[in-house]
Amino acid sequence: MNFIKSISLAEIDICNNALSFLQSAMWGEFKSRFGWTAKSFLIDWAEQGAGSLLVLYRRFAKGFSFAYIPWGPELPEDYPKENRAQALAEIANQLKPFLPRNTAFIRFDLPWQDYDANFLSAAGFKQGTPVQAPDTVIIDLTKSCEDILGAMKPKWRYNIGLAEKKGVQVEEGSAEELEKFYSLLNETAARDGIAVHSFEYYKTLFEICGKQNFGGDGSKLRLYTAVHEGDTLAAIIVLFRGKQATYLYGASSNNKRNLMAPYALQWKAMQDAKEMGCEYYDLFGIPPNEDPAHPMAGLYRFKTGFGGQILHRPGCWDFPCKKAIYIIFRIAETFRKKILDQKKRK
């Protein structure tokens, strides 16, 4: 039984209607500025119409490439769980002729919530190292502001009120203020042991989203800063797109941490998202569970304290095209991840 009629190359604007910004034309344009090649495809499903697919690929070693599909494919509504793995394998096989001949594997960062790991393994997929965090917290913005606040932990409501009482001002910053954000981001990275992109990375994202209705999907990117008596204490970057707002990046100072500026920032972004017609606010990434030993345990506590629904996705699943090269890549990737995790714990 075939689940896919065909896959064909398409113009990038076919991705404008993708549910996730990671499958959008905007994201393809953005990543193409940083070493990736972006291609868009039309998937003609056997029984459920057609859909788009954004595929990124790049070289990882001399003579070899890999393809990465962030939060795709987006399946037709009510697609049967038992057919998903085989449909994914068909997509991988039909994509191969469109990719460089030296493509070692295709990595799918799956957006689904309902899946069976056994089916994926039986279809030839291997669990890969996560790129996007598989787990997140989604705030329902269709509720009233009072109900959203009421769903938060009491300490979180208190901290939001404390920041306001102490005079923390949340302001919408311009792209020109990115240097303040980046300075705070480096301060955060040194404190928490995390890696950051170059300044050009964040600047380019604002430039692309700042184009007049880029890609026709209405994406808007905002920088929020929390200021107290002239000191910028924290900042966040939030993407507004369609029915969803997504908290992408955040940074905070070591100064005046008792004023709880990050709480005020998140609440302001949620309120603005609700006012703009968004139905969901994605806090975009938490550890898989409440494990005190996890290097990002503090992030789990912070984000889950805002209430909302915790979602668990499958993470990355790889389709090997050149098995020997793929095995070598995975050994190196696993070793690198262990080193990074050790640095975070320290």
N, C-alpha and C positions, 0 to 999 in steps of 0.2 A: 504494500500500500504506500503510495506517495502522498506526502503531506504538503509538498511544495510543487506548484506547477513550474515555476521558473523564477530566476533571479536575474535582473538586468541592471546595468549602470543607469543612473538617472542624474539629473541636475541637483545641485546641493539644496535648492529651495524645497525639494520634496520633503525634507526633514523639518520644515517649519512647524508642522502639526504634531511632531513627536511629543509624547507626554512629558518626557524628561529633558531638561536642558542639556544633559550629557549626550543626547541623541539629536540635538538641534543643529541647524545650519550654523548658528552662531558659534557653537562649541567646536565644530569642525574647522571653521575659519580660525578660531583662536589657537587650537592645537597645531594647526599647520604652520604657525609662526615659530614653533618651538621644536622643530625636528621631525614632526609627524607628517605623513601624507594622508589626506582625508579623501575618502571616496563615499559616495552615497548610492544606494541601491533601492530598487523597487522589488519587493517580495510579493509574488502572486501566489497566495495561499490556495490550496486545493479546493477548499469549501468556504472559507471565511473572508473572501475579498482580497484586498491588497494592503500593504503597509510599507513604510520606509525603514531603512537601516543605514546607520552611519558606521563606517569602518575606518579605523586609523591603523596605519602600519609604519614601522621604522626599522632600521638596522640595529642589531644589538651586538654584532661581532662581524669581523671581516668576512664578507660573502654570505651572511645570513640575516634574515629579517623575521619579525613576528607581527601578527595582526592583533589588534585589541578592539573589542566592541564594548564600549561603556554603556552599561544598563540597557542592553539589547540582546535579542530582539524583543520588541514590545508585541506581545501576542494578541491575537484577536480576543475580544471579550468572551469569557467562559470557555477558553480553549481547554480541551480535556487534559487532565493531569497526566494520564497514562501515555499520551501521544507526544508530550513535550520533548523528551530526550531524543526520540527518533527524528522529530521535526528539526531539532537543533543540529543533529548530525547531517541531515540533508542540506541544511543551510551552509554548514561548514564545507561540505563536499562541492556544493555548487559555487561557493565563493572562491575556491582555490584557483580556478583558471583566471580570475581577475586580479590575483595577487602576484607579487614577484615570485619567480620560480624557486628562489631559495628560501621561501617562507617555511620556518621550522614548525610553527604551531599557530593556532588561532585561539586567542583567549577571550572568552565570553564572560563579562561581568554581569551576571544575570539579575534582572530587576524583580523577578517573580518572588512571591511569598509562598506559593503552594508548589512544592516540588518533591521529588524523590531521588535522593543521592544514588540509590541502587540502580535506578533506571539510567541515570547519567553515566555511571560507571560501565554498565552493560552496553551502552551505545558507543563506548570507546573514549569517553572523556576522563580526564584526570583532574583532581582537585588542584587548583593553582593558588599562588600567593595572592591575597586580596590587594586590589588597587584602591578602589573606593571601599569605605567601611560598609560591610554588609548589614550592620545593625544601626538603627536610628530611632529617634523620637519624633513623632508627628503631633503637632498641636492642632486641634479642630477649631478653626476660626469662625465657623458658622454659629458657634455659641455666643452668648453675650459676653462682654468684657468682665462682668461680675462672675459669670460661671467659669470663664477661663482662669481668672484669678483664684476662684474657689477650688479649682482642681489642683492648684499648686500646693506644695508642702508649706505649712505655716511659716517656716523660716524664710522661704523664698518670698512670700508676700511681705514679710517684715523687712527683708533686705531691700525690696523695691521701694517701700515706703521710707526706709531709712535714708536711702540715697537721695530721694526727693527732699526729705526734711533737712538734710545736711547741705543742701544747695548744689548737688550735682546736676549740671545742665547737659541734656542730651541734644546734640545738634547734628543736622545733616551736613556733612562735609562735602566739599567739591573734590574732584579728581586731583586738583592741585595740592590738596592736603595729604596726598598719599605718602609723602615723605614722613609725616608724623606717624602715620600708621606703621610704616615700615620700620621706623626706629623702635616703636613699641613691640613690633613683631620680633625683632632681633633680641630685645630684652626678654621677651617671653620664651624664645627659643633657648637662650642661655640658662634661664631658670628651670625650664621643664624638660630640656634635653630633646627638643624636636627639631626637625629639619625645615627650612623655609626655602621658597623659590627666590629667584633674583628679583630686584625691584622692577626690572623691565617686564617681568611676568605679570605682576598686578597692574602695572601701568597699561600694558597692552590689552588686558581684559577690559579695563575701563574705556579704552579707546574704541574697541570693537562694539561694546554695548552702548557706547555713546553715539554711534552712528544713528542717523534718523531712522528709527524703527527697523534696525538691522534684521534682515531675513524675514520681515513681515510678521514676527511672532510676538512683538511688543515687549521684549525683554528689557528690563530696567535694572541697573546696578546702582546701589547706594552705599555710601560710606557714612557710618554714624560714629561720632566721637562723644565721649563723656568728659566734660570739663568741669574743674572745680578751682575757683580763684586763679584762673589763668593756666592751671596745670591740666594737660591732657592725660587722663588716667587710664582710659581704655578706648578701643575702637573695634568696630565690626564691619564686615562687608556682607551685604545681603542682596540676593538676586530675586527680583520679582518677575514672574513669568506665568501668564495664564492664571490658573486657579491656585498656584502654589508659590510661596516665597521660601527661599532656601538660605539659611545662614551658612555662608561659605567659609569665611575666615574671621578670626578674632585675635586680639592682642591686648595685653594689659601691662601697666607699669608696676614696679615694685613699690611705688610711692602711694601712700594713702589707701592702701588696700582695705582698710576698715570702713571705707565709704561705700563699698559694694557697687561700684560703677558698672561691672558687667551685667548685673541683674537689671539695672535701669535700662541699659542698652537693649537687651533682649525684649523687654516689655514694650519699649517704644517701637521696635521693629515689628513686633506682633500687632500692635495697634495700627500702625501704618498699613501693614499688609491687609488687615481686616477692612480698613477704610478704602483700600484700592480694589476690593472685591475678591481678594484671595480667600480660598476656603481652607487652606492648610499652611502650616508653618513647619518646615522641616529643619530640625536642629542638626541634621546632616552628620551623623557619625558618632557612635558610642562603642565601648568595648562590648563583647557579646553577653556579658553577665556582670553581676555585682561582685567582682573578685577583688578584695583589698590588695592582693599581690600583683594585680595587673598594673603595668607602668602608667596606664592612663585611667586609673581608678577614680581619680578626682574629676575627670571629665564625665564619667558615668554619673557620679553623684550630682554634678552641677546640672547636666541636661535633663536627667530624669526628674529632678526636683521641680521642673516647670509643669509637671503633669503630662498629659498626652499619652498616646499609644506607642508602645515599643514594637518596632517591626524588625523581623529577622529575614534576611535574604540569603540566597545560596552562596554568594561570593563568586569567586572566579573559578571557571571550569575550562580547562584547556583541551583543544582537539589537536593532537600531534599530527604533523604532516611529514616530518622527518624525525623518526623516533630516537635515533642515536643522538642527534644534535639536541633534541628536546631534553633528553635525560641529563646531558652535560649542563645545559642551561639551568635546569631545575636544581641540580646539586649546588651550583654557584649561587643561585638566587636564595636558596634555603640557608646557606652559610652566611650570606650577606644579611639576611633578615635576623638571624641569631645575634650577629654582632650589633646591629642597630638596637635590638630589644635590650641587650645588655647595657648599652650606653644609656638608654632611657631609664632603666632601673637604677643606675648609678646616680 
